[in-house]
Amino acid sequence: MRLVFPGTRGYIKFGTQQHGRHSCMLASYRKKTILVDCGEDWLGHLDELDHPDAVVITHAHPDHAWGLKNGWDRPVWATRESWEVMARYPLPERGEMVPRVPQRIAGMTVEAFPLVHSVRAPAVGLRITAGRAAIFYVPDVIWIADRDEALRGVDLYIGDGASLERGLVRKTGDALVGHAAVSTQLGWCAHTGVKRALITHCGSGIVRDHEAAVAVLQRLAEKRGVQASIATDGLVVDI
């Protein structure tokens, strides 16, 4: 499986050359490609996204789905909750992802795991399997339902870079919303035996000073026995 990261910036107002566009990922296997997420700053730039065979949306926040507002001729997969938000998008080929039901998409197996992240735009993390390779992609997360199952046997965890050491979590009514710290996510990896982590959807702390963030990440990763790095726009990873 080959992974390409056309964008790695979270929902912040500024970017850099390393983190310029909203986070998304292309996963390719045997000449088929899935695009995961398509945020609003991709609107009008879809031709730069390598003509994927299918698109999968983790949730319907602006930085993950609004790039599709004007439509696209690609099959798009999303959960029922995300389709309710995207109901008026002119997307002719729609597939519904049911959480915890593996779905064959563009030659790969995609399984959605419910997350704690948002009340208005319920999110899922994606376990993507191709051949012997398995990854888990979760750019926005506080908690993963069925976490041990989600990460079992995963070669690479791709996680939420909103904050390195302090979670950005608040309450809306009785619900928690926001982002787990990278340090917490690395702990999940250590607990479940995942040896490699890649951080995307980068928040202001990473984007403002990428090199300093790399140093902090290495300290956090070494403490937990995980190899970790920060994705930058255009990064290519082979699994």
Buried (B, 14 or more C-beta within 10 A) or exposed (E): BBBBBBBBBBBBEEBBEBBBBBBBBBBBBEEBBBBBBBBBBBBEEBEEBEEBBBBBBBBBBBBBBBBBBEEBEBBBBBBEBBBEBBEEBEBEEEBEBEBBEEBEBBBBEBBBBBBBBBEEBBBBBBBBBBEEBBBBBBBBBBBBBEBEBBBBEBBBBBBBBBBBEEBBBEEEEEEBBBBBBBBBBBBBBBEBEBBBBBBBBBBBBBBBEBEEBBEBBBEBBEEBEBBBBBBBBBBEBEB
